[in-house]
Amino acid sequence: MIRKSPARRLAPGPERDRVAAELKAKYEAGASIRALTQETGRSYGGVYRLLTDAGAALRSRGGATQGGSAP
């Protein structure tokens, strides 16, 4: 049986603001949300929420696109 670690919910306040600001800086420097989840041990939704609360301009989804290459 796989046990999940306890939730790491941050209560509103200076600690939450500090974590959100750090995540925002890393995200704006090019880190993906998935990379930030692995680095911090937080869920995708938790990182996403902290980024949006910090006012980060979220990038559109990336990855390979279908279709031919431009000449």
C-alpha positions in Angstrom: 0.0 0.0 0.0 1.4 3.4 -1.0 1.0 6.1 1.6 0.8 9.7 0.6 2.7 12.2 2.6 0.5 14.6 4.6 -0.8 17.7 2.9 1.6 20.6 3.0 -1.0 23.4 3.0 0.4 26.9 3.6 -1.8 29.2 5.7 -2.1 32.7 4.4 0.7 34.9 5.7 4.3 35.8 5.2 5.6 32.3 4.8 3.1 31.5 2.0 3.9 34.8 0.3 7.6 34.0 0.5 7.1 30.5 -1.0 4.8 31.9 -3.7 7.4 34.6 -4.6 10.2 32.1 -4.9 8.1 29.8 -7.1 7.1 32.8 -9.3 10.7 33.8 -9.8 11.8 30.3 -10.8 8.8 29.9 -13.1 9.5 33.2 -14.8 13.1 32.2 -15.2 11.9 29.2 -17.3 11.1 26.4 -14.8 8.0 24.4 -15.6 5.2 23.8 -13.1 6.0 20.1 -13.3 9.7 20.8 -12.4 8.6 23.0 -9.5 6.4 20.2 -8.2 9.3 17.8 -8.2 11.6 20.3 -6.6 9.2 21.3 -3.8 7.2 18.0 -3.3 4.0 19.9 -3.7 1.1 18.9 -6.0 0.6 20.4 -9.5 -2.5 22.2 -8.3 -0.7 23.6 -5.2 2.1 25.0 -7.3 -0.4 26.3 -9.8 -2.4 28.1 -7.1 0.7 29.6 -5.5 1.8 30.9 -8.9 -1.6 32.5 -9.7 -1.9 34.0 -6.3 1.6 35.5 -6.7 0.5 37.1 -10.0 2.6 35.0 -12.3 1.8 35.2 -16.0 1.3 31.6 -16.9 2.7 30.3 -20.2 0.5 28.4 -22.6 1.1 24.6 -22.8 4.2 23.7 -24.7 5.5 20.6 -26.3 5.7 19.3 -29.8 3.0 20.3 -32.2 1.6 18.2 -35.0 2.1 19.1 -38.6 4.9 19.7 -40.9 7.9 21.9 -40.3 8.1 25.3 -42.0 10.5 25.6 -44.9 
